[in-house]
């Protein structure tokens, strides 16, 4: 089976996941930015996915996403609908001393395509060091999406437990400077839960302002 077909057959799976540990959702406050997120760490590599949102009661809303991954994870992805098909996928990887965000969508068992209904802005704190890379990004358009010929799904900001899907790979993307580059097969994938209600903050706008400055 070819590389792209192998990637597609595994990354775009619905339902079945590999067995990988995930820590319970917990608050994490970044000491550099003072942004407080709901956070979970998943997989053998130990990749942290973190969300912060404004203090709202319904979609749509912007999302602050932070991914912290060891450099052995050449790229990492999170799907906001809890599976890798028919929902918004945020992918990230290191590029030099910083990191890259990529908006993707998978329609089926195929490589995720560029997705223009979600907009990512890479923010302060997106860095790479000797051991880890961090992506801090603002997403506009990640809290809801339209799929399956017009059906709409929206995240519930009041939920104490939303399901998310994730994937990661030890193989580098083809061109790390291109946020729509091709990538190779991942080594791990699974699902985890985050407390979205606990991710709400009255300070969200000031968080964004600080991270944009």
PyMOL commands that place a pseudoatom at each C-alpha (Angstrom):
pseudoatom trace, name=CA, resn=UNK, resi=1, chain=A, elem=C, hetatm=0, pos=[0.000, 0.000, 0.000]
pseudoatom trace, name=CA, resn=UNK, resi=2, chain=A, elem=C, hetatm=0, pos=[1.391, 3.444, -0.907]
pseudoatom trace, name=CA, resn=UNK, resi=3, chain=A, elem=C, hetatm=0, pos=[2.355, 6.031, 1.683]
pseudoatom trace, name=CA, resn=UNK, resi=4, chain=A, elem=C, hetatm=0, pos=[-0.578, 8.362, 1.063]
pseudoatom trace, name=CA, resn=UNK, resi=5, chain=A, elem=C, hetatm=0, pos=[-3.037, 5.467, 1.048]
pseudoatom trace, name=CA, resn=UNK, resi=6, chain=A, elem=C, hetatm=0, pos=[-1.543, 4.100, 4.267]
pseudoatom trace, name=CA, resn=UNK, resi=7, chain=A, elem=C, hetatm=0, pos=[-1.812, 7.522, 5.906]
pseudoatom trace, name=CA, resn=UNK, resi=8, chain=A, elem=C, hetatm=0, pos=[-5.378, 7.896, 4.711]
pseudoatom trace, name=CA, resn=UNK, resi=9, chain=A, elem=C, hetatm=0, pos=[-6.455, 4.470, 5.874]
pseudoatom trace, name=CA, resn=UNK, resi=10, chain=A, elem=C, hetatm=0, pos=[-5.142, 5.110, 9.377]
pseudoatom trace, name=CA, resn=UNK, resi=11, chain=A, elem=C, hetatm=0, pos=[-5.489, 8.831, 10.109]
pseudoatom trace, name=CA, resn=UNK, resi=12, chain=A, elem=C, hetatm=0, pos=[-8.999, 9.119, 8.737]
pseudoatom trace, name=CA, resn=UNK, resi=13, chain=A, elem=C, hetatm=0, pos=[-10.401, 6.213, 10.699]
pseudoatom trace, name=CA, resn=UNK, resi=14, chain=A, elem=C, hetatm=0, pos=[-13.733, 6.740, 12.376]
pseudoatom trace, name=CA, resn=UNK, resi=15, chain=A, elem=C, hetatm=0, pos=[-14.567, 4.933, 15.568]
pseudoatom trace, name=CA, resn=UNK, resi=16, chain=A, elem=C, hetatm=0, pos=[-11.551, 2.677, 16.127]
pseudoatom trace, name=CA, resn=UNK, resi=17, chain=A, elem=C, hetatm=0, pos=[-8.586, 4.162, 17.958]
pseudoatom trace, name=CA, resn=UNK, resi=18, chain=A, elem=C, hetatm=0, pos=[-5.235, 2.907, 19.133]
pseudoatom trace, name=CA, resn=UNK, resi=19, chain=A, elem=C, hetatm=0, pos=[-4.837, 2.344, 22.847]
pseudoatom trace, name=CA, resn=UNK, resi=20, chain=A, elem=C, hetatm=0, pos=[-2.947, 5.324, 24.239]
pseudoatom trace, name=CA, resn=UNK, resi=21, chain=A, elem=C, hetatm=0, pos=[-3.083, 6.871, 27.715]
pseudoatom trace, name=CA, resn=UNK, resi=22, chain=A, elem=C, hetatm=0, pos=[-4.693, 10.258, 28.315]
pseudoatom trace, name=CA, resn=UNK, resi=23, chain=A, elem=C, hetatm=0, pos=[-4.580, 12.220, 31.544]
pseudoatom trace, name=CA, resn=UNK, resi=24, chain=A, elem=C, hetatm=0, pos=[-7.853, 13.562, 32.988]
pseudoatom trace, name=CA, resn=UNK, resi=25, chain=A, elem=C, hetatm=0, pos=[-8.734, 17.115, 32.002]
pseudoatom trace, name=CA, resn=UNK, resi=26, chain=A, elem=C, hetatm=0, pos=[-7.131, 19.617, 34.370]
pseudoatom trace, name=CA, resn=UNK, resi=27, chain=A, elem=C, hetatm=0, pos=[-6.452, 23.331, 34.495]
pseudoatom trace, name=CA, resn=UNK, resi=28, chain=A, elem=C, hetatm=0, pos=[-3.033, 24.445, 33.291]
pseudoatom trace, name=CA, resn=UNK, resi=29, chain=A, elem=C, hetatm=0, pos=[-1.894, 28.072, 33.576]
pseudoatom trace, name=CA, resn=UNK, resi=30, chain=A, elem=C, hetatm=0, pos=[1.002, 28.941, 31.274]
pseudoatom trace, name=CA, resn=UNK, resi=31, chain=A, elem=C, hetatm=0, pos=[3.665, 30.687, 33.394]
pseudoatom trace, name=CA, resn=UNK, resi=32, chain=A, elem=C, hetatm=0, pos=[4.854, 32.723, 30.411]
pseudoatom trace, name=CA, resn=UNK, resi=33, chain=A, elem=C, hetatm=0, pos=[1.525, 34.157, 29.266]
pseudoatom trace, name=CA, resn=UNK, resi=34, chain=A, elem=C, hetatm=0, pos=[-0.640, 33.519, 32.368]
pseudoatom trace, name=CA, resn=UNK, resi=35, chain=A, elem=C, hetatm=0, pos=[-3.305, 32.025, 30.074]
pseudoatom trace, name=CA, resn=UNK, resi=36, chain=A, elem=C, hetatm=0, pos=[-5.272, 29.294, 31.862]
pseudoatom trace, name=CA, resn=UNK, resi=37, chain=A, elem=C, hetatm=0, pos=[-6.382, 26.321, 29.767]
pseudoatom trace, name=CA, resn=UNK, resi=38, chain=A, elem=C, hetatm=0, pos=[-8.185, 23.026, 30.152]
pseudoatom trace, name=CA, resn=UNK, resi=39, chain=A, elem=C, hetatm=0, pos=[-5.431, 20.525, 29.378]
pseudoatom trace, name=CA, resn=UNK, resi=40, chain=A, elem=C, hetatm=0, pos=[-4.865, 16.820, 28.781]
pseudoatom trace, name=CA, resn=UNK, resi=41, chain=A, elem=C, hetatm=0, pos=[-1.687, 14.944, 27.941]
pseudoatom trace, name=CA, resn=UNK, resi=42, chain=A, elem=C, hetatm=0, pos=[-2.005, 11.964, 25.623]
pseudoatom trace, name=CA, resn=UNK, resi=43, chain=A, elem=C, hetatm=0, pos=[-0.016, 9.188, 24.019]
pseudoatom trace, name=CA, resn=UNK, resi=44, chain=A, elem=C, hetatm=0, pos=[3.284, 7.503, 24.615]
pseudoatom trace, name=CA, resn=UNK, resi=45, chain=A, elem=C, hetatm=0, pos=[5.160, 10.607, 23.479]
pseudoatom trace, name=CA, resn=UNK, resi=46, chain=A, elem=C, hetatm=0, pos=[3.326, 12.791, 26.014]
pseudoatom trace, name=CA, resn=UNK, resi=47, chain=A, elem=C, hetatm=0, pos=[1.651, 15.492, 23.910]
pseudoatom trace, name=CA, resn=UNK, resi=48, chain=A, elem=C, hetatm=0, pos=[-0.384, 18.157, 25.716]
pseudoatom trace, name=CA, resn=UNK, resi=49, chain=A, elem=C, hetatm=0, pos=[-3.489, 19.651, 24.089]
pseudoatom trace, name=CA, resn=UNK, resi=50, chain=A, elem=C, hetatm=0, pos=[-4.953, 22.738, 25.759]
pseudoatom trace, name=CA, resn=UNK, resi=51, chain=A, elem=C, hetatm=0, pos=[-8.012, 24.908, 25.097]
pseudoatom trace, name=CA, resn=UNK, resi=52, chain=A, elem=C, hetatm=0, pos=[-9.169, 28.274, 26.432]
pseudoatom trace, name=CA, resn=UNK, resi=53, chain=A, elem=C, hetatm=0, pos=[-12.383, 30.016, 25.390]
pseudoatom trace, name=CA, resn=UNK, resi=54, chain=A, elem=C, hetatm=0, pos=[-14.318, 33.166, 26.293]
pseudoatom trace, name=CA, resn=UNK, resi=55, chain=A, elem=C, hetatm=0, pos=[-16.980, 33.072, 29.002]
pseudoatom trace, name=CA, resn=UNK, resi=56, chain=A, elem=C, hetatm=0, pos=[-19.897, 32.367, 26.672]
pseudoatom trace, name=CA, resn=UNK, resi=57, chain=A, elem=C, hetatm=0, pos=[-22.911, 30.065, 26.794]
pseudoatom trace, name=CA, resn=UNK, resi=58, chain=A, elem=C, hetatm=0, pos=[-23.241, 29.144, 23.113]
pseudoatom trace, name=CA, resn=UNK, resi=59, chain=A, elem=C, hetatm=0, pos=[-21.329, 28.843, 19.843]
pseudoatom trace, name=CA, resn=UNK, resi=60, chain=A, elem=C, hetatm=0, pos=[-19.796, 30.500, 17.865]
pseudoatom trace, name=CA, resn=UNK, resi=61, chain=A, elem=C, hetatm=0, pos=[-16.718, 31.521, 19.836]
pseudoatom trace, name=CA, resn=UNK, resi=62, chain=A, elem=C, hetatm=0, pos=[-12.974, 31.800, 19.257]
pseudoatom trace, name=CA, resn=UNK, resi=63, chain=A, elem=C, hetatm=0, pos=[-10.617, 29.204, 20.720]
pseudoatom trace, name=CA, resn=UNK, resi=64, chain=A, elem=C, hetatm=0, pos=[-7.089, 29.480, 22.032]
pseudoatom trace, name=CA, resn=UNK, resi=65, chain=A, elem=C, hetatm=0, pos=[-5.334, 26.186, 21.302]
pseudoatom trace, name=CA, resn=UNK, resi=66, chain=A, elem=C, hetatm=0, pos=[-1.940, 25.204, 22.646]
pseudoatom trace, name=CA, resn=UNK, resi=67, chain=A, elem=C, hetatm=0, pos=[-0.079, 22.045, 21.640]
pseudoatom trace, name=CA, resn=UNK, resi=68, chain=A, elem=C, hetatm=0, pos=[3.134, 21.097, 23.433]
pseudoatom trace, name=CA, resn=UNK, resi=69, chain=A, elem=C, hetatm=0, pos=[4.949, 18.108, 21.965]
pseudoatom trace, name=CA, resn=UNK, resi=70, chain=A, elem=C, hetatm=0, pos=[8.387, 16.506, 22.210]
pseudoatom trace, name=CA, resn=UNK, resi=71, chain=A, elem=C, hetatm=0, pos=[10.460, 16.882, 19.066]
pseudoatom trace, name=CA, resn=UNK, resi=72, chain=A, elem=C, hetatm=0, pos=[10.090, 13.150, 18.512]
pseudoatom trace, name=CA, resn=UNK, resi=73, chain=A, elem=C, hetatm=0, pos=[6.520, 14.048, 17.496]
pseudoatom trace, name=CA, resn=UNK, resi=74, chain=A, elem=C, hetatm=0, pos=[7.207, 15.682, 14.139]
pseudoatom trace, name=CA, resn=UNK, resi=75, chain=A, elem=C, hetatm=0, pos=[3.588, 16.755, 13.811]
pseudoatom trace, name=CA, resn=UNK, resi=76, chain=A, elem=C, hetatm=0, pos=[0.476, 16.564, 15.985]
pseudoatom trace, name=CA, resn=UNK, resi=77, chain=A, elem=C, hetatm=0, pos=[-3.205, 17.103, 15.250]
pseudoatom trace, name=CA, resn=UNK, resi=78, chain=A, elem=C, hetatm=0, pos=[-6.469, 17.541, 17.113]
pseudoatom trace, name=CA, resn=UNK, resi=79, chain=A, elem=C, hetatm=0, pos=[-9.979, 17.149, 15.664]
pseudoatom trace, name=CA, resn=UNK, resi=80, chain=A, elem=C, hetatm=0, pos=[-12.664, 19.145, 17.449]
pseudoatom trace, name=CA, resn=UNK, resi=81, chain=A, elem=C, hetatm=0, pos=[-15.491, 16.731, 16.656]
pseudoatom trace, name=CA, resn=UNK, resi=82, chain=A, elem=C, hetatm=0, pos=[-13.936, 13.705, 18.325]
pseudoatom trace, name=CA, resn=UNK, resi=83, chain=A, elem=C, hetatm=0, pos=[-13.052, 11.872, 15.104]
pseudoatom trace, name=CA, resn=UNK, resi=84, chain=A, elem=C, hetatm=0, pos=[-10.839, 12.588, 12.115]
pseudoatom trace, name=CA, resn=UNK, resi=85, chain=A, elem=C, hetatm=0, pos=[-13.610, 12.779, 9.500]
pseudoatom trace, name=CA, resn=UNK, resi=86, chain=A, elem=C, hetatm=0, pos=[-16.084, 15.596, 8.768]
pseudoatom trace, name=CA, resn=UNK, resi=87, chain=A, elem=C, hetatm=0, pos=[-14.932, 18.097, 11.369]
pseudoatom trace, name=CA, resn=UNK, resi=88, chain=A, elem=C, hetatm=0, pos=[-12.278, 20.754, 11.799]
pseudoatom trace, name=CA, resn=UNK, resi=89, chain=A, elem=C, hetatm=0, pos=[-8.726, 19.454, 12.277]
pseudoatom trace, name=CA, resn=UNK, resi=90, chain=A, elem=C, hetatm=0, pos=[-5.914, 21.607, 13.667]
pseudoatom trace, name=CA, resn=UNK, resi=91, chain=A, elem=C, hetatm=0, pos=[-2.431, 20.362, 12.835]
pseudoatom trace, name=CA, resn=UNK, resi=92, chain=A, elem=C, hetatm=0, pos=[0.885, 21.721, 14.074]
pseudoatom trace, name=CA, resn=UNK, resi=93, chain=A, elem=C, hetatm=0, pos=[4.621, 21.135, 13.747]
pseudoatom trace, name=CA, resn=UNK, resi=94, chain=A, elem=C, hetatm=0, pos=[7.958, 22.815, 14.364]
pseudoatom trace, name=CA, resn=UNK, resi=95, chain=A, elem=C, hetatm=0, pos=[9.577, 25.110, 11.819]
pseudoatom trace, name=CA, resn=UNK, resi=96, chain=A, elem=C, hetatm=0, pos=[12.986, 26.403, 12.811]
pseudoatom trace, name=CA, resn=UNK, resi=97, chain=A, elem=C, hetatm=0, pos=[12.637, 28.252, 16.127]
pseudoatom trace, name=CA, resn=UNK, resi=98, chain=A, elem=C, hetatm=0, pos=[8.871, 28.629, 15.839]
pseudoatom trace, name=CA, resn=UNK, resi=99, chain=A, elem=C, hetatm=0, pos=[5.883, 26.462, 14.877]
pseudoatom trace, name=CA, resn=UNK, resi=100, chain=A, elem=C, hetatm=0, pos=[3.185, 26.243, 12.214]
pseudoatom trace, name=CA, resn=UNK, resi=101, chain=A, elem=C, hetatm=0, pos=[-0.620, 25.831, 12.383]
pseudoatom trace, name=CA, resn=UNK, resi=102, chain=A, elem=C, hetatm=0, pos=[-2.526, 24.130, 9.587]
pseudoatom trace, name=CA, resn=UNK, resi=103, chain=A, elem=C, hetatm=0, pos=[-6.310, 24.010, 9.097]
pseudoatom trace, name=CA, resn=UNK, resi=104, chain=A, elem=C, hetatm=0, pos=[-7.464, 20.685, 7.627]
pseudoatom trace, name=CA, resn=UNK, resi=105, chain=A, elem=C, hetatm=0, pos=[-10.585, 18.651, 6.836]
pseudoatom trace, name=CA, resn=UNK, resi=106, chain=A, elem=C, hetatm=0, pos=[-10.967, 14.976, 5.929]
pseudoatom trace, name=CA, resn=UNK, resi=107, chain=A, elem=C, hetatm=0, pos=[-14.038, 13.965, 3.936]
pseudoatom trace, name=CA, resn=UNK, resi=108, chain=A, elem=C, hetatm=0, pos=[-13.344, 10.252, 4.203]
pseudoatom trace, name=CA, resn=UNK, resi=109, chain=A, elem=C, hetatm=0, pos=[-10.474, 7.808, 4.105]
pseudoatom trace, name=CA, resn=UNK, resi=110, chain=A, elem=C, hetatm=0, pos=[-8.210, 10.288, 2.403]
pseudoatom trace, name=CA, resn=UNK, resi=111, chain=A, elem=C, hetatm=0, pos=[-5.436, 12.681, 3.354]
pseudoatom trace, name=CA, resn=UNK, resi=112, chain=A, elem=C, hetatm=0, pos=[-6.877, 15.782, 5.090]
pseudoatom trace, name=CA, resn=UNK, resi=113, chain=A, elem=C, hetatm=0, pos=[-7.266, 18.716, 2.724]
pseudoatom trace, name=CA, resn=UNK, resi=114, chain=A, elem=C, hetatm=0, pos=[-6.763, 22.435, 3.359]
pseudoatom trace, name=CA, resn=UNK, resi=115, chain=A, elem=C, hetatm=0, pos=[-9.862, 23.854, 5.051]
pseudoatom trace, name=CA, resn=UNK, resi=116, chain=A, elem=C, hetatm=0, pos=[-10.665, 27.556, 4.663]
pseudoatom trace, name=CA, resn=UNK, resi=117, chain=A, elem=C, hetatm=0, pos=[-13.611, 27.777, 7.087]
pseudoatom trace, name=CA, resn=UNK, resi=118, chain=A, elem=C, hetatm=0, pos=[-11.282, 27.868, 10.089]
pseudoatom trace, name=CA, resn=UNK, resi=119, chain=A, elem=C, hetatm=0, pos=[-8.623, 30.555, 10.449]
pseudoatom trace, name=CA, resn=UNK, resi=120, chain=A, elem=C, hetatm=0, pos=[-5.558, 30.070, 12.635]
pseudoatom trace, name=CA, resn=UNK, resi=121, chain=A, elem=C, hetatm=0, pos=[-3.274, 32.855, 13.878]
pseudoatom trace, name=CA, resn=UNK, resi=122, chain=A, elem=C, hetatm=0, pos=[0.056, 31.729, 15.339]
pseudoatom trace, name=CA, resn=UNK, resi=123, chain=A, elem=C, hetatm=0, pos=[0.694, 33.622, 18.569]
pseudoatom trace, name=CA, resn=UNK, resi=124, chain=A, elem=C, hetatm=0, pos=[3.451, 34.500, 21.004]
pseudoatom trace, name=CA, resn=UNK, resi=125, chain=A, elem=C, hetatm=0, pos=[4.743, 31.412, 22.775]
pseudoatom trace, name=CA, resn=UNK, resi=126, chain=A, elem=C, hetatm=0, pos=[4.979, 29.353, 19.600]
pseudoatom trace, name=CA, resn=UNK, resi=127, chain=A, elem=C, hetatm=0, pos=[8.570, 28.199, 20.000]
pseudoatom trace, name=CA, resn=UNK, resi=128, chain=A, elem=C, hetatm=0, pos=[10.885, 25.254, 19.452]
pseudoatom trace, name=CA, resn=UNK, resi=129, chain=A, elem=C, hetatm=0, pos=[13.795, 24.338, 21.713]
pseudoatom trace, name=CA, resn=UNK, resi=130, chain=A, elem=C, hetatm=0, pos=[16.156, 21.368, 21.985]
pseudoatom trace, name=CA, resn=UNK, resi=131, chain=A, elem=C, hetatm=0, pos=[13.503, 18.983, 23.285]
pseudoatom trace, name=CA, resn=UNK, resi=132, chain=A, elem=C, hetatm=0, pos=[9.986, 20.305, 22.539]
pseudoatom trace, name=CA, resn=UNK, resi=133, chain=A, elem=C, hetatm=0, pos=[7.919, 22.460, 20.230]
pseudoatom trace, name=CA, resn=UNK, resi=134, chain=A, elem=C, hetatm=0, pos=[4.943, 24.561, 21.297]
pseudoatom trace, name=CA, resn=UNK, resi=135, chain=A, elem=C, hetatm=0, pos=[2.155, 25.904, 19.118]
pseudoatom trace, name=CA, resn=UNK, resi=136, chain=A, elem=C, hetatm=0, pos=[-0.073, 28.610, 20.576]
pseudoatom trace, name=CA, resn=UNK, resi=137, chain=A, elem=C, hetatm=0, pos=[-2.755, 29.660, 18.121]
pseudoatom trace, name=CA, resn=UNK, resi=138, chain=A, elem=C, hetatm=0, pos=[-6.094, 31.474, 17.944]
pseudoatom trace, name=CA, resn=UNK, resi=139, chain=A, elem=C, hetatm=0, pos=[-8.754, 29.694, 15.918]
pseudoatom trace, name=CA, resn=UNK, resi=140, chain=A, elem=C, hetatm=0, pos=[-11.736, 31.476, 14.441]
pseudoatom trace, name=CA, resn=UNK, resi=141, chain=A, elem=C, hetatm=0, pos=[-14.204, 28.927, 13.086]
pseudoatom trace, name=CA, resn=UNK, resi=142, chain=A, elem=C, hetatm=0, pos=[-13.294, 25.912, 15.214]
pseudoatom trace, name=CA, resn=UNK, resi=143, chain=A, elem=C, hetatm=0, pos=[-16.318, 25.984, 17.531]
pseudoatom trace, name=CA, resn=UNK, resi=144, chain=A, elem=C, hetatm=0, pos=[-18.777, 24.832, 14.846]
pseudoatom trace, name=CA, resn=UNK, resi=145, chain=A, elem=C, hetatm=0, pos=[-18.703, 23.262, 11.395]
pseudoatom trace, name=CA, resn=UNK, resi=146, chain=A, elem=C, hetatm=0, pos=[-21.049, 22.101, 8.641]
pseudoatom trace, name=CA, resn=UNK, resi=147, chain=A, elem=C, hetatm=0, pos=[-20.779, 18.534, 7.324]
pseudoatom trace, name=CA, resn=UNK, resi=148, chain=A, elem=C, hetatm=0, pos=[-22.679, 15.703, 5.673]
pseudoatom trace, name=CA, resn=UNK, resi=149, chain=A, elem=C, hetatm=0, pos=[-24.473, 17.863, 3.137]
pseudoatom trace, name=CA, resn=UNK, resi=150, chain=A, elem=C, hetatm=0, pos=[-25.495, 20.639, 5.496]
pseudoatom trace, name=CA, resn=UNK, resi=151, chain=A, elem=C, hetatm=0, pos=[-25.650, 19.224, 9.027]
pseudoatom trace, name=CA, resn=UNK, resi=152, chain=A, elem=C, hetatm=0, pos=[-24.122, 21.572, 11.601]
pseudoatom trace, name=CA, resn=UNK, resi=153, chain=A, elem=C, hetatm=0, pos=[-22.271, 20.587, 14.742]
pseudoatom trace, name=CA, resn=UNK, resi=154, chain=A, elem=C, hetatm=0, pos=[-21.278, 23.048, 17.460]
pseudoatom trace, name=CA, resn=UNK, resi=155, chain=A, elem=C, hetatm=0, pos=[-19.197, 22.704, 20.593]
pseudoatom trace, name=CA, resn=UNK, resi=156, chain=A, elem=C, hetatm=0, pos=[-21.078, 23.285, 23.848]
pseudoatom trace, name=CA, resn=UNK, resi=157, chain=A, elem=C, hetatm=0, pos=[-19.104, 25.725, 26.001]
pseudoatom trace, name=CA, resn=UNK, resi=158, chain=A, elem=C, hetatm=0, pos=[-21.090, 24.569, 29.053]
pseudoatom trace, name=CA, resn=UNK, resi=159, chain=A, elem=C, hetatm=0, pos=[-19.928, 20.968, 28.701]
pseudoatom trace, name=CA, resn=UNK, resi=160, chain=A, elem=C, hetatm=0, pos=[-17.696, 19.470, 31.400]
pseudoatom trace, name=CA, resn=UNK, resi=161, chain=A, elem=C, hetatm=0, pos=[-16.525, 16.844, 28.911]
pseudoatom trace, name=CA, resn=UNK, resi=162, chain=A, elem=C, hetatm=0, pos=[-16.128, 17.233, 25.160]
pseudoatom trace, name=CA, resn=UNK, resi=163, chain=A, elem=C, hetatm=0, pos=[-14.576, 14.466, 23.078]
pseudoatom trace, name=CA, resn=UNK, resi=164, chain=A, elem=C, hetatm=0, pos=[-11.608, 15.284, 20.848]
pseudoatom trace, name=CA, resn=UNK, resi=165, chain=A, elem=C, hetatm=0, pos=[-9.517, 13.103, 18.557]
pseudoatom trace, name=CA, resn=UNK, resi=166, chain=A, elem=C, hetatm=0, pos=[-5.771, 13.355, 18.125]
pseudoatom trace, name=CA, resn=UNK, resi=167, chain=A, elem=C, hetatm=0, pos=[-2.941, 11.966, 16.026]
pseudoatom trace, name=CA, resn=UNK, resi=168, chain=A, elem=C, hetatm=0, pos=[0.833, 12.359, 15.874]
pseudoatom trace, name=CA, resn=UNK, resi=169, chain=A, elem=C, hetatm=0, pos=[3.777, 11.143, 13.839]
pseudoatom trace, name=CA, resn=UNK, resi=170, chain=A, elem=C, hetatm=0, pos=[7.547, 10.684, 14.198]
pseudoatom trace, name=CA, resn=UNK, resi=171, chain=A, elem=C, hetatm=0, pos=[7.966, 11.445, 10.490]
pseudoatom trace, name=CA, resn=UNK, resi=172, chain=A, elem=C, hetatm=0, pos=[8.514, 15.087, 9.420]
pseudoatom trace, name=CA, resn=UNK, resi=173, chain=A, elem=C, hetatm=0, pos=[6.194, 16.941, 7.067]
pseudoatom trace, name=CA, resn=UNK, resi=174, chain=A, elem=C, hetatm=0, pos=[7.528, 17.489, 3.563]
pseudoatom trace, name=CA, resn=UNK, resi=175, chain=A, elem=C, hetatm=0, pos=[7.934, 21.296, 3.805]
pseudoatom trace, name=CA, resn=UNK, resi=176, chain=A, elem=C, hetatm=0, pos=[7.639, 22.688, 7.347]
pseudoatom trace, name=CA, resn=UNK, resi=177, chain=A, elem=C, hetatm=0, pos=[7.379, 26.273, 6.065]
pseudoatom trace, name=CA, resn=UNK, resi=178, chain=A, elem=C, hetatm=0, pos=[4.200, 25.404, 4.107]
pseudoatom trace, name=CA, resn=UNK, resi=179, chain=A, elem=C, hetatm=0, pos=[1.129, 25.068, 6.306]
pseudoatom trace, name=CA, resn=UNK, resi=180, chain=A, elem=C, hetatm=0, pos=[-0.606, 22.979, 3.613]
pseudoatom trace, name=CA, resn=UNK, resi=181, chain=A, elem=C, hetatm=0, pos=[2.287, 20.614, 2.991]
pseudoatom trace, name=CA, resn=UNK, resi=182, chain=A, elem=C, hetatm=0, pos=[1.957, 16.829, 2.724]
pseudoatom trace, name=CA, resn=UNK, resi=183, chain=A, elem=C, hetatm=0, pos=[2.856, 14.620, 5.670]
pseudoatom trace, name=CA, resn=UNK, resi=184, chain=A, elem=C, hetatm=0, pos=[3.593, 10.985, 6.391]
pseudoatom trace, name=CA, resn=UNK, resi=185, chain=A, elem=C, hetatm=0, pos=[1.852, 8.308, 8.403]
pseudoatom trace, name=CA, resn=UNK, resi=186, chain=A, elem=C, hetatm=0, pos=[1.344, 8.861, 12.125]
pseudoatom trace, name=CA, resn=UNK, resi=187, chain=A, elem=C, hetatm=0, pos=[2.427, 6.472, 14.847]
pseudoatom trace, name=CA, resn=UNK, resi=188, chain=A, elem=C, hetatm=0, pos=[-0.313, 7.162, 17.403]
pseudoatom trace, name=CA, resn=UNK, resi=189, chain=A, elem=C, hetatm=0, pos=[-3.908, 8.295, 17.450]
pseudoatom trace, name=CA, resn=UNK, resi=190, chain=A, elem=C, hetatm=0, pos=[-6.799, 8.202, 19.867]
pseudoatom trace, name=CA, resn=UNK, resi=191, chain=A, elem=C, hetatm=0, pos=[-9.424, 10.239, 21.684]
pseudoatom trace, name=CA, resn=UNK, resi=192, chain=A, elem=C, hetatm=0, pos=[-9.519, 12.229, 24.896]
pseudoatom trace, name=CA, resn=UNK, resi=193, chain=A, elem=C, hetatm=0, pos=[-11.875, 14.520, 26.810]
pseudoatom trace, name=CA, resn=UNK, resi=194, chain=A, elem=C, hetatm=0, pos=[-11.542, 18.112, 27.975]
pseudoatom trace, name=CA, resn=UNK, resi=195, chain=A, elem=C, hetatm=0, pos=[-13.633, 20.140, 30.404]
pseudoatom trace, name=CA, resn=UNK, resi=196, chain=A, elem=C, hetatm=0, pos=[-14.716, 22.970, 28.109]
pseudoatom trace, name=CA, resn=UNK, resi=197, chain=A, elem=C, hetatm=0, pos=[-16.764, 24.709, 30.804]
pseudoatom trace, name=CA, resn=UNK, resi=198, chain=A, elem=C, hetatm=0, pos=[-13.599, 25.022, 32.903]
pseudoatom trace, name=CA, resn=UNK, resi=199, chain=A, elem=C, hetatm=0, pos=[-11.775, 26.452, 29.864]
pseudoatom trace, name=CA, resn=UNK, resi=200, chain=A, elem=C, hetatm=0, pos=[-14.018, 29.549, 29.905]
pseudoatom trace, name=CA, resn=UNK, resi=201, chain=A, elem=C, hetatm=0, pos=[-12.490, 32.782, 31.120]
pseudoatom trace, name=CA, resn=UNK, resi=202, chain=A, elem=C, hetatm=0, pos=[-13.604, 36.379, 31.580]
pseudoatom trace, name=CA, resn=UNK, resi=203, chain=A, elem=C, hetatm=0, pos=[-9.999, 37.273, 30.688]
pseudoatom trace, name=CA, resn=UNK, resi=204, chain=A, elem=C, hetatm=0, pos=[-10.096, 35.698, 27.222]
pseudoatom trace, name=CA, resn=UNK, resi=205, chain=A, elem=C, hetatm=0, pos=[-9.879, 38.986, 25.304]
pseudoatom trace, name=CA, resn=UNK, resi=206, chain=A, elem=C, hetatm=0, pos=[-6.922, 40.139, 27.374]
pseudoatom trace, name=CA, resn=UNK, resi=207, chain=A, elem=C, hetatm=0, pos=[-5.273, 36.743, 26.842]
pseudoatom trace, name=CA, resn=UNK, resi=208, chain=A, elem=C, hetatm=0, pos=[-5.542, 37.209, 23.080]
pseudoatom trace, name=CA, resn=UNK, resi=209, chain=A, elem=C, hetatm=0, pos=[-4.347, 40.813, 23.239]
pseudoatom trace, name=CA, resn=UNK, resi=210, chain=A, elem=C, hetatm=0, pos=[-1.275, 39.761, 25.240]
pseudoatom trace, name=CA, resn=UNK, resi=211, chain=A, elem=C, hetatm=0, pos=[-0.463, 36.901, 22.881]
pseudoatom trace, name=CA, resn=UNK, resi=212, chain=A, elem=C, hetatm=0, pos=[-0.843, 39.116, 19.810]
pseudoatom trace, name=CA, resn=UNK, resi=213, chain=A, elem=C, hetatm=0, pos=[1.442, 41.857, 21.148]
for i in range(1, 213): cmd.bond("trace and resi %d" % i, "trace and resi %d" % (i + 1))
show_as sticks, trace
zoom trace
